[in-house]
């Protein structure tokens, strides 16, 4: 019995910070209310032609530019990978390194043609890359893409 109590206490201590972070996020109203981003005809036509959604910055590197629920929905609906989400167990060092690497690639202007970049301010993204970008509102932020699939888009 003592061993069981010790195991439970260890588990509670181990998960306490994650519980506090989750509670803070899930207590906001925007966690429960959001508009389906795929209702925008530009995104519903464009997203299937991409492979990734890259949120800049992602949570380990700073505040995300938009609630991630709608972005996860877009990723799931069209089979895209995404660089944000939740996990019960994390390798914090590896997560921070991956976050820094992705942020540094974007800041150096190395953007991929198969990715949708979600940012708060598209002008900051345009300032660091010579690549022409098209940006439109997406899930409370801005989704930016390179020149693929943008025939009906306005910059």
Buried (B, 14 or more C-beta within 10 A) or exposed (E): EEEEEEEEEEEEEEEEEBEEEEEEBEEEEEEEEBEEBBEBEBBBBBBEEBEBBBBBBBBBBEEBBBBBBBBBBBBEBBEBEBBBEEEEEEEEEEBEEBBEEBBEBBBEEEBBEBBBBBBBEBEEBBEEBEBEBBBBBBBBBBBBBBEEBBEEBEE
